[in-house]
Amino acid sequence: LDAAETQQVFLLDADFIPSASLAALAGGIPLASRRVVVVPAFECAGDHEPRDLDELKRAAAKPFHVERFAPGHSATDYERWWTASRPYRVRYEHKYEPYIIANKTDLPPYDERFRGYGMNKISFVRKLHDLGVEFVVAPRHFVIAREHAPSTSFKATYGICADPLQAWRISMHWADFEKGLERPVCRRTPPSRMRHSGRNVARDRRAGGKTTRGMEKTRLCLVDATTQHHGI
């Protein structure tokens, strides 16, 4: 974040492709203080990623991760998003980790205790909530990634052969992190948030160690939520 040269940043994993409509936001968007824009995330099978809302409706795209790890994105309320014509606020829920556009001055630093895979984005978004930041979901805009198998980093941290010492380190860091927080959180995900037009939502296909694609710089900076940043 310190290296970003723009007033606004887009915190996003590097394997996601923005919808065509998001290009209109590249010049920056009006954002009140302590408010971030949530851009809903989807995943799809096959070689073609939908680029607009009509294509997304026709594709077999599903909300990102919400079957295997419901807290990560369910608070976005996908069921409401499909018919929304105006931005809407959502309540922070425990372990929410959406992709967001924000004023850089509203953002705290990432907690450097969470190095490598696990809890880095979750702790960052939890800190935003603790600072009183509002989460506002953007209608019609989205990002999408191809489904893929769990990464080596995921397996090393959360897989059946994961190093138990690493899991212990993360849990201890999280316990220390929570001691410094003040605001309560909602820890229950309503079942309606976990549905997507009557279909089961996607399985987790989370990857770590991504690199950022080079893109031409404009006024909005895209920050890879894992390790790196580049302008778009």
C-alpha atoms as an extended CHARMM CRD file, in Angstrom:
* protein
*
       232  EXT
         1         1  LEU       CA              0.0000000000        0.0000000000        0.0000000000  PROA      1               0.0000000000
         2         2  ASP       CA              2.8230000000        2.4200000000        0.7570000000  PROA      2               0.0000000000
         3         3  ALA       CA              4.1150000000        1.9890000000       -2.7940000000  PROA      3               0.0000000000
         4         4  ALA       CA              0.7600000000        2.7820000000       -4.4520000000  PROA      4               0.0000000000
         5         5  GLU       CA              1.0100000000        6.1620000000       -6.1990000000  PROA      5               0.0000000000
         6         6  THR       CA             -2.7290000000        6.8190000000       -6.5630000000  PROA      6               0.0000000000
         7         7  GLN       CA             -5.3050000000        8.1810000000       -4.1510000000  PROA      7               0.0000000000
         8         8  GLN       CA             -7.5290000000        5.1200000000       -4.5540000000  PROA      8               0.0000000000
         9         9  VAL       CA             -6.5670000000        1.4540000000       -4.6510000000  PROA      9               0.0000000000
        10        10  PHE       CA             -8.3070000000       -1.7500000000       -5.6990000000  PROA      10              0.0000000000
        11        11  LEU       CA             -7.3330000000       -4.6500000000       -3.4290000000  PROA      11              0.0000000000
        12        12  LEU       CA             -7.6380000000       -7.7500000000       -5.5890000000  PROA      12              0.0000000000
        13        13  ASP       CA             -5.9710000000      -11.1280000000       -6.1190000000  PROA      13              0.0000000000
        14        14  ALA       CA             -4.0350000000      -11.0750000000       -9.3660000000  PROA      14              0.0000000000
        15        15  ASP       CA             -5.8140000000      -13.9700000000      -11.0970000000  PROA      15              0.0000000000
        16        16  PHE       CA             -9.1500000000      -12.1010000000      -11.1800000000  PROA      16              0.0000000000
        17        17  ILE       CA            -10.4200000000      -10.3410000000      -14.2960000000  PROA      17              0.0000000000
        18        18  PRO       CA            -12.5140000000       -7.1820000000      -13.7980000000  PROA      18              0.0000000000
        19        19  SER       CA            -15.8080000000       -6.8260000000      -15.6380000000  PROA      19              0.0000000000
        20        20  ALA       CA            -15.7970000000       -4.4250000000      -18.5750000000  PROA      20              0.0000000000
        21        21  SER       CA            -17.9140000000       -1.9530000000      -16.5980000000  PROA      21              0.0000000000
        22        22  LEU       CA            -15.1500000000       -1.5660000000      -14.0180000000  PROA      22              0.0000000000
        23        23  ALA       CA            -13.0540000000        0.2790000000      -16.5850000000  PROA      23              0.0000000000
        24        24  ALA       CA            -15.3550000000        3.2510000000      -16.0220000000  PROA      24              0.0000000000
        25        25  LEU       CA            -14.1100000000        3.4030000000      -12.4330000000  PROA      25              0.0000000000
        26        26  ALA       CA            -10.4270000000        3.5170000000      -13.3620000000  PROA      26              0.0000000000
        27        27  GLY       CA            -10.3610000000        7.3160000000      -13.1690000000  PROA      27              0.0000000000
        28        28  GLY       CA            -11.3870000000        7.1780000000       -9.5200000000  PROA      28              0.0000000000
        29        29  ILE       CA            -14.8150000000        7.2570000000       -7.8880000000  PROA      29              0.0000000000
        30        30  PRO       CA            -16.3060000000        9.6120000000       -5.2800000000  PROA      30              0.0000000000
        31        31  LEU       CA            -15.9500000000        7.9500000000       -1.9030000000  PROA      31              0.0000000000
        32        32  ALA       CA            -16.9080000000        9.3870000000        1.4540000000  PROA      32              0.0000000000
        33        33  SER       CA            -14.4150000000        9.0580000000        4.2570000000  PROA      33              0.0000000000
        34        34  ARG       CA            -14.4330000000        5.6500000000        5.9510000000  PROA      34              0.0000000000
        35        35  ARG       CA            -16.3720000000        3.9660000000        3.1790000000  PROA      35              0.0000000000
        36        36  VAL       CA            -15.1380000000        1.2460000000        0.7970000000  PROA      36              0.0000000000
        37        37  VAL       CA            -16.7090000000       -0.2250000000       -2.3320000000  PROA      37              0.0000000000
        38        38  VAL       CA            -17.1390000000       -4.0060000000       -2.3550000000  PROA      38              0.0000000000
        39        39  VAL       CA            -16.8100000000       -5.5430000000       -5.8350000000  PROA      39              0.0000000000
        40        40  PRO       CA            -18.5460000000       -8.9720000000       -5.8490000000  PROA      40              0.0000000000
        41        41  ALA       CA            -16.3310000000      -11.8920000000       -6.8510000000  PROA      41              0.0000000000
        42        42  PHE       CA            -17.2740000000      -14.9230000000       -8.9480000000  PROA      42              0.0000000000
        43        43  GLU       CA            -15.5780000000      -18.0350000000      -10.2840000000  PROA      43              0.0000000000
        44        44  CYS       CA            -16.2830000000      -20.0620000000      -13.3940000000  PROA      44              0.0000000000
        45        45  ALA       CA            -15.2270000000      -23.2350000000      -15.1390000000  PROA      45              0.0000000000
        46        46  GLY       CA            -13.9870000000      -23.3210000000      -18.7260000000  PROA      46              0.0000000000
        47        47  ASP       CA            -11.8720000000      -20.9510000000      -20.7780000000  PROA      47              0.0000000000
        48        48  HSD       CA            -14.2470000000      -17.9910000000      -21.1180000000  PROA      48              0.0000000000
        49        49  GLU       CA            -14.7140000000      -15.4430000000      -18.3470000000  PROA      49              0.0000000000
        50        50  PRO       CA            -17.9000000000      -13.3360000000      -18.5870000000  PROA      50              0.0000000000
        51        51  ARG       CA            -17.1590000000       -9.6230000000      -19.0010000000  PROA      51              0.0000000000
        52        52  ASP       CA            -20.5950000000       -8.0980000000      -18.4180000000  PROA      52              0.0000000000
        53        53  LEU       CA            -23.7080000000       -8.8110000000      -16.3890000000  PROA      53              0.0000000000
        54        54  ASP       CA            -25.6270000000      -10.4560000000      -19.2350000000  PROA      54              0.0000000000
        55        55  GLU       CA            -22.7650000000      -12.8680000000      -19.9160000000  PROA      55              0.0000000000
        56        56  LEU       CA            -22.4570000000      -13.5670000000      -16.2020000000  PROA      56              0.0000000000
        57        57  LYS       CA            -26.1340000000      -14.5250000000      -15.9900000000  PROA      57              0.0000000000
        58        58  ARG       CA            -25.7700000000      -16.9280000000      -18.9190000000  PROA      58              0.0000000000
        59        59  ALA       CA            -22.5410000000      -18.4910000000      -17.6830000000  PROA      59              0.0000000000
        60        60  ALA       CA            -22.0970000000      -21.1530000000      -15.0530000000  PROA      60              0.0000000000
        61        61  ALA       CA            -20.4310000000      -18.5810000000      -12.8090000000  PROA      61              0.0000000000
        62        62  LYS       CA            -20.8530000000      -18.9030000000       -9.0660000000  PROA      62              0.0000000000
        63        63  PRO       CA            -20.1370000000      -16.6630000000       -6.0950000000  PROA      63              0.0000000000
        64        64  PHE       CA            -16.5430000000      -17.0360000000       -5.0190000000  PROA      64              0.0000000000
        65        65  HSD       CA            -15.7350000000      -19.5200000000       -2.2300000000  PROA      65              0.0000000000
        66        66  VAL       CA            -19.0360000000      -19.3020000000       -0.3760000000  PROA      66              0.0000000000
        67        67  GLU       CA            -19.7390000000      -23.0270000000       -0.1880000000  PROA      67              0.0000000000
        68        68  ARG       CA            -16.4270000000      -24.1420000000        1.2550000000  PROA      68              0.0000000000
        69        69  PHE       CA            -15.6440000000      -20.9360000000        3.1630000000  PROA      69              0.0000000000
        70        70  ALA       CA            -18.9510000000      -19.1040000000        3.5590000000  PROA      70              0.0000000000
        71        71  PRO       CA            -17.7230000000      -16.2690000000        5.8170000000  PROA      71              0.0000000000
        72        72  GLY       CA            -15.2890000000      -15.0010000000        3.1860000000  PROA      72              0.0000000000
        73        73  HSD       CA            -17.8040000000      -13.4420000000        0.7830000000  PROA      73              0.0000000000
        74        74  SER       CA            -21.3530000000      -14.2940000000        1.8840000000  PROA      74              0.0000000000
        75        75  ALA       CA            -21.8830000000      -10.9270000000        3.5970000000  PROA      75              0.0000000000
        76        76  THR       CA            -21.8240000000       -9.3640000000        0.1060000000  PROA      76              0.0000000000
        77        77  ASP       CA            -25.3630000000      -10.7650000000       -0.2670000000  PROA      77              0.0000000000
        78        78  TYR       CA            -25.2390000000      -12.0870000000       -3.8300000000  PROA      78              0.0000000000
        79        79  GLU       CA            -28.9590000000      -12.7660000000       -3.8990000000  PROA      79              0.0000000000
        80        80  ARG       CA            -29.6250000000       -9.0550000000       -3.4940000000  PROA      80              0.0000000000
        81        81  TRP       CA            -26.8400000000       -8.0970000000       -5.9050000000  PROA      81              0.0000000000
        82        82  TRP       CA            -28.4220000000       -9.8720000000       -8.8880000000  PROA      82              0.0000000000
        83        83  THR       CA            -31.3430000000       -7.4310000000       -8.9360000000  PROA      83              0.0000000000
        84        84  ALA       CA            -29.7370000000       -4.3470000000       -7.3730000000  PROA      84              0.0000000000
        85        85  SER       CA            -29.6990000000       -1.1200000000       -9.3680000000  PROA      85              0.0000000000
        86        86  ARG       CA            -28.1830000000        1.0550000000       -6.6350000000  PROA      86              0.0000000000
        87        87  PRO       CA            -25.2800000000        0.5550000000       -4.2270000000  PROA      87              0.0000000000
        88        88  TYR       CA            -26.2550000000       -0.9920000000       -0.9130000000  PROA      88              0.0000000000
        89        89  ARG       CA            -24.5600000000       -1.2470000000        2.4550000000  PROA      89              0.0000000000
        90        90  VAL       CA            -23.8030000000       -4.5950000000        4.0420000000  PROA      90              0.0000000000
        91        91  ARG       CA            -22.9720000000       -5.4920000000        7.5990000000  PROA      91              0.0000000000
        92        92  TYR       CA            -19.5080000000       -6.7910000000        8.3640000000  PROA      92              0.0000000000
        93        93  GLU       CA            -19.4750000000      -10.4450000000        9.3940000000  PROA      93              0.0000000000
        94        94  HSD       CA            -16.7160000000      -12.4420000000       11.0450000000  PROA      94              0.0000000000
        95        95  LYS       CA            -13.9380000000      -13.4100000000        8.5960000000  PROA      95              0.0000000000
        96        96  TYR       CA            -15.3710000000      -11.3400000000        5.7280000000  PROA      96              0.0000000000
        97        97  GLU       CA            -12.6780000000      -10.7720000000        3.0650000000  PROA      97              0.0000000000
        98        98  PRO       CA            -14.1800000000       -9.0010000000        0.0260000000  PROA      98              0.0000000000
        99        99  TYR       CA            -12.2530000000       -7.2970000000       -2.7600000000  PROA      99              0.0000000000
       100       100  ILE       CA            -12.5600000000       -3.5580000000       -2.2940000000  PROA      100             0.0000000000
       101       101  ILE       CA            -11.9190000000       -0.1550000000       -3.8430000000  PROA      101             0.0000000000
       102       102  ALA       CA            -10.9150000000        2.4060000000       -1.2250000000  PROA      102             0.0000000000
       103       103  ASN       CA             -9.2740000000        5.7320000000       -0.5590000000  PROA      103             0.0000000000
       104       104  LYS       CA             -5.7300000000        4.9020000000        0.4580000000  PROA      104             0.0000000000
       105       105  THR       CA             -5.9060000000        7.3730000000        3.3530000000  PROA      105             0.0000000000
       106       106  ASP       CA             -8.7240000000        5.2950000000        4.9320000000  PROA      106             0.0000000000
       107       107  LEU       CA             -6.7010000000        2.0910000000        4.9880000000  PROA      107             0.0000000000
       108       108  PRO       CA             -4.5820000000        0.7720000000        7.8470000000  PROA      108             0.0000000000
       109       109  PRO       CA             -1.3640000000       -1.1150000000        7.1150000000  PROA      109             0.0000000000
       110       110  TYR       CA             -1.5590000000       -4.8770000000        6.7120000000  PROA      110             0.0000000000
       111       111  ASP       CA             -0.6460000000       -6.7480000000        9.8790000000  PROA      111             0.0000000000
       112       112  GLU       CA              2.8040000000       -8.1580000000        9.1080000000  PROA      112             0.0000000000
       113       113  ARG       CA              2.4150000000      -10.9740000000       11.6040000000  PROA      113             0.0000000000
       114       114  PHE       CA              0.2970000000      -12.7690000000        8.9820000000  PROA      114             0.0000000000
       115       115  ARG       CA              3.0590000000      -13.5940000000        6.5090000000  PROA      115             0.0000000000
       116       116  GLY       CA              2.5630000000      -16.2000000000        3.8210000000  PROA      116             0.0000000000
       117       117  TYR       CA             -0.8340000000      -17.8680000000        3.4360000000  PROA      117             0.0000000000
       118       118  GLY       CA             -3.6820000000      -17.3860000000        5.8680000000  PROA      118             0.0000000000
       119       119  MET       CA             -5.6430000000      -14.5930000000        7.5880000000  PROA      119             0.0000000000
       120       120  ASN       CA             -3.8620000000      -11.6350000000        5.9570000000  PROA      120             0.0000000000
       121       121  LYS       CA             -6.9250000000      -10.2860000000        4.1090000000  PROA      121             0.0000000000
       122       122  ILE       CA             -9.2840000000      -11.3780000000        6.8850000000  PROA      122             0.0000000000
       123       123  SER       CA             -7.3330000000       -9.4660000000        9.5280000000  PROA      123             0.0000000000
       124       124  PHE       CA             -7.0930000000       -6.4180000000        7.2310000000  PROA      124             0.0000000000
       125       125  VAL       CA            -10.8510000000       -6.2510000000        6.6140000000  PROA      125             0.0000000000
       126       126  ARG       CA            -11.5350000000       -6.9470000000       10.3060000000  PROA      126             0.0000000000
       127       127  LYS       CA             -9.4000000000       -3.9150000000       11.1500000000  PROA      127             0.0000000000
       128       128  LEU       CA            -11.4100000000       -1.8000000000        8.6920000000  PROA      128             0.0000000000
       129       129  HSD       CA            -14.5590000000       -2.7700000000       10.5740000000  PROA      129             0.0000000000
       130       130  ASP       CA            -12.9090000000       -1.9030000000       13.8650000000  PROA      130             0.0000000000
       131       131  LEU       CA            -12.1160000000        1.5640000000       12.4860000000  PROA      131             0.0000000000
       132       132  GLY       CA            -15.7770000000        2.1170000000       11.6260000000  PROA      132             0.0000000000
       133       133  VAL       CA            -15.4570000000        1.7320000000        7.8540000000  PROA      133             0.0000000000
       134       134  GLU       CA            -18.7080000000        1.0960000000        5.9230000000  PROA      134             0.0000000000
       135       135  PHE       CA            -18.9260000000       -1.5950000000        3.2370000000  PROA      135             0.0000000000
       136       136  VAL       CA            -20.9830000000       -0.5920000000        0.1830000000  PROA      136             0.0000000000
       137       137  VAL       CA            -21.5560000000       -3.1320000000       -2.6020000000  PROA      137             0.0000000000
       138       138  ALA       CA            -21.3250000000       -1.9620000000       -6.2170000000  PROA      138             0.0000000000
       139       139  PRO       CA            -24.2320000000       -3.1310000000       -8.4280000000  PROA      139             0.0000000000
       140       140  ARG       CA            -23.4980000000       -4.5630000000      -11.9030000000  PROA      140             0.0000000000
       141       141  HSD       CA            -19.7070000000       -4.4840000000      -11.4290000000  PROA      141             0.0000000000
       142       142  PHE       CA            -17.8310000000       -7.6880000000      -10.6050000000  PROA      142             0.0000000000
       143       143  VAL       CA            -14.5630000000       -9.6040000000      -10.8480000000  PROA      143             0.0000000000
       144       144  ILE       CA            -14.1920000000      -13.2180000000      -11.9190000000  PROA      144             0.0000000000
       145       145  ALA       CA            -11.5630000000      -15.9600000000      -11.8160000000  PROA      145             0.0000000000
       146       146  ARG       CA            -11.3120000000      -19.4550000000      -13.2530000000  PROA      146             0.0000000000
       147       147  GLU       CA            -11.8640000000      -22.3720000000      -10.9310000000  PROA      147             0.0000000000
       148       148  HSD       CA             -8.6770000000      -24.2370000000      -10.0820000000  PROA      148             0.0000000000
       149       149  ALA       CA             -7.3820000000      -26.8160000000       -7.6530000000  PROA      149             0.0000000000
       150       150  PRO       CA             -6.1950000000      -25.7340000000       -4.1920000000  PROA      150             0.0000000000
       151       151  SER       CA             -2.6950000000      -24.3060000000       -4.3180000000  PROA      151             0.0000000000
       152       152  THR       CA              0.4130000000      -25.6980000000       -2.6590000000  PROA      152             0.0000000000
       153       153  SER       CA              0.2910000000      -22.7890000000       -0.2070000000  PROA      153             0.0000000000
       154       154  PHE       CA             -3.2920000000      -23.6360000000        0.7580000000  PROA      154             0.0000000000
       155       155  LYS       CA             -2.4500000000      -27.3150000000        1.2790000000  PROA      155             0.0000000000
       156       156  ALA       CA              0.6070000000      -26.4620000000        3.3600000000  PROA      156             0.0000000000
       157       157  THR       CA             -1.5010000000      -24.3410000000        5.7010000000  PROA      157             0.0000000000
       158       158  TYR       CA             -4.9530000000      -25.9420000000        5.7340000000  PROA      158             0.0000000000
       159       159  GLY       CA             -4.6590000000      -29.2790000000        3.9100000000  PROA      159             0.0000000000
       160       160  ILE       CA             -4.6980000000      -32.7330000000        5.4690000000  PROA      160             0.0000000000
       161       161  CYS       CA             -0.8830000000      -32.7760000000        5.4170000000  PROA      161             0.0000000000
       162       162  ALA       CA             -0.4830000000      -29.2230000000        6.7060000000  PROA      162             0.0000000000
       163       163  ASP       CA              2.2450000000      -28.3620000000        9.1690000000  PROA      163             0.0000000000
       164       164  PRO       CA              0.4660000000      -28.1660000000       12.5620000000  PROA      164             0.0000000000
       165       165  LEU       CA              3.0640000000      -25.6800000000       13.7700000000  PROA      165             0.0000000000
       166       166  GLN       CA              2.0600000000      -23.2260000000       11.0260000000  PROA      166             0.0000000000
       167       167  ALA       CA             -1.6140000000      -23.5640000000       11.9580000000  PROA      167             0.0000000000
       168       168  TRP       CA             -0.6860000000      -22.9390000000       15.5980000000  PROA      168             0.0000000000
       169       169  ARG       CA              1.3200000000      -19.8230000000       14.6500000000  PROA      169             0.0000000000
       170       170  ILE       CA             -1.6300000000      -18.3760000000       12.7310000000  PROA      170             0.0000000000
       171       171  SER       CA             -4.0770000000      -19.0920000000       15.5430000000  PROA      171             0.0000000000
       172       172  MET       CA             -1.7680000000      -17.4230000000       18.0770000000  PROA      172             0.0000000000
       173       173  HSD       CA             -1.2750000000      -14.3810000000       15.8420000000  PROA      173             0.0000000000
       174       174  TRP       CA             -5.0560000000      -14.1180000000       15.4100000000  PROA      174             0.0000000000
       175       175  ALA       CA             -5.6420000000      -14.3090000000       19.1610000000  PROA      175             0.0000000000
       176       176  ASP       CA             -3.1300000000      -11.4950000000       19.7090000000  PROA      176             0.0000000000
       177       177  PHE       CA             -4.6550000000       -9.5090000000       16.8520000000  PROA      177             0.0000000000
       178       178  GLU       CA             -8.1660000000       -9.7270000000       18.3180000000  PROA      178             0.0000000000
       179       179  LYS       CA             -6.9560000000       -8.4260000000       21.6750000000  PROA      179             0.0000000000
       180       180  GLY       CA             -6.3100000000       -5.0680000000       20.0440000000  PROA      180             0.0000000000
       181       181  LEU       CA             -9.8150000000       -4.7420000000       18.5660000000  PROA      181             0.0000000000
       182       182  GLU       CA            -12.7920000000       -2.9460000000       20.0290000000  PROA      182             0.0000000000
       183       183  ARG       CA            -15.9360000000       -3.4050000000       17.9140000000  PROA      183             0.0000000000
       184       184  PRO       CA            -18.0880000000       -6.5760000000       18.1390000000  PROA      184             0.0000000000
       185       185  VAL       CA            -18.7760000000       -8.6300000000       15.0370000000  PROA      185             0.0000000000
       186       186  CYS       CA            -21.6100000000      -10.7160000000       13.6300000000  PROA      186             0.0000000000
       187       187  ARG       CA            -20.3920000000      -14.3260000000       13.5090000000  PROA      187             0.0000000000
       188       188  ARG       CA            -23.4070000000      -15.9800000000       11.8970000000  PROA      188             0.0000000000
       189       189  THR       CA            -23.9540000000      -16.1390000000        8.1390000000  PROA      189             0.0000000000
       190       190  PRO       CA            -27.6950000000      -16.1900000000        7.2760000000  PROA      190             0.0000000000
       191       191  PRO       CA            -28.5560000000      -19.2460000000        5.1370000000  PROA      191             0.0000000000
       192       192  SER       CA            -30.0680000000      -17.0070000000        2.4330000000  PROA      192             0.0000000000
       193       193  ARG       CA            -26.6490000000      -15.4900000000        1.8130000000  PROA      193             0.0000000000
       194       194  MET       CA            -25.3280000000      -18.9160000000        0.8460000000  PROA      194             0.0000000000
       195       195  ARG       CA            -27.7890000000      -19.4940000000       -2.0110000000  PROA      195             0.0000000000
       196       196  HSD       CA            -27.3270000000      -18.4800000000       -5.6190000000  PROA      196             0.0000000000
       197       197  SER       CA            -30.4860000000      -18.6310000000       -7.7420000000  PROA      197             0.0000000000
       198       198  GLY       CA            -31.4200000000      -22.0020000000       -6.2540000000  PROA      198             0.0000000000
       199       199  ARG       CA            -28.0720000000      -23.5920000000       -7.0930000000  PROA      199             0.0000000000
       200       200  ASN       CA            -25.2940000000      -24.7190000000       -4.8120000000  PROA      200             0.0000000000
       201       201  VAL       CA            -22.5040000000      -22.1920000000       -4.7680000000  PROA      201             0.0000000000
       202       202  ALA       CA            -18.9050000000      -22.8440000000       -5.7040000000  PROA      202             0.0000000000
       203       203  ARG       CA            -16.3260000000      -24.8740000000       -3.8860000000  PROA      203             0.0000000000
       204       204  ASP       CA            -13.2420000000      -23.1440000000       -2.6080000000  PROA      204             0.0000000000
       205       205  ARG       CA            -10.5110000000      -22.8100000000       -5.2140000000  PROA      205             0.0000000000
       206       206  ARG       CA             -8.2640000000      -20.4260000000       -3.3380000000  PROA      206             0.0000000000
       207       207  ALA       CA             -4.6740000000      -19.9440000000       -4.5620000000  PROA      207             0.0000000000
       208       208  GLY       CA             -1.6420000000      -18.3300000000       -3.0120000000  PROA      208             0.0000000000
       209       209  GLY       CA              1.6210000000      -16.9380000000       -4.3180000000  PROA      209             0.0000000000
       210       210  LYS       CA              0.0730000000      -15.1120000000       -7.2350000000  PROA      210             0.0000000000
       211       211  THR       CA              1.8890000000      -12.5300000000       -9.3240000000  PROA      211             0.0000000000
       212       212  THR       CA              0.3790000000       -9.4070000000      -10.7600000000  PROA      212             0.0000000000
       213       213  ARG       CA             -0.1310000000       -8.8730000000      -14.4730000000  PROA      213             0.0000000000
       214       214  GLY       CA              1.4720000000       -5.7550000000      -15.8950000000  PROA      214             0.0000000000
       215       215  MET       CA             -1.0990000000       -3.1320000000      -16.8390000000  PROA      215             0.0000000000
       216       216  GLU       CA             -1.0070000000        0.4470000000      -18.0310000000  PROA      216             0.0000000000
       217       217  LYS       CA             -1.2380000000        2.8880000000      -15.1170000000  PROA      217             0.0000000000
       218       218  THR       CA             -4.1310000000        5.3130000000      -14.7320000000  PROA      218             0.0000000000
       219       219  ARG       CA             -5.5210000000        7.0080000000      -11.6460000000  PROA      219             0.0000000000
       220       220  LEU       CA             -6.7350000000        3.8820000000       -9.8490000000  PROA      220             0.0000000000
       221       221  CYS       CA             -4.1100000000        1.5290000000       -8.4790000000  PROA      221             0.0000000000
       222       222  LEU       CA             -4.7570000000       -2.2110000000       -8.4320000000  PROA      222             0.0000000000
       223       223  VAL       CA             -3.1510000000       -3.8050000000       -5.4020000000  PROA      223             0.0000000000
       224       224  ASP       CA             -2.7080000000       -7.5690000000       -5.3860000000  PROA      224             0.0000000000
       225       225  ALA       CA             -4.1930000000       -8.6030000000       -2.0560000000  PROA      225             0.0000000000
       226       226  THR       CA             -1.5190000000      -11.2710000000       -1.7070000000  PROA      226             0.0000000000
       227       227  THR       CA              1.9070000000       -9.7890000000       -2.3610000000  PROA      227             0.0000000000
       228       228  GLN       CA              2.3380000000       -7.1030000000       -5.0360000000  PROA      228             0.0000000000
       229       229  HSD       CA              0.7940000000       -4.0460000000       -6.6900000000  PROA      229             0.0000000000
       230       230  HSD       CA              0.5830000000       -2.4390000000      -10.0940000000  PROA      230             0.0000000000
       231       231  GLY       CA             -1.3770000000        0.4410000000      -11.5770000000  PROA      231             0.0000000000
       232       232  ILE       CA             -4.2020000000        0.0330000000      -14.0730000000  PROA      232             0.0000000000
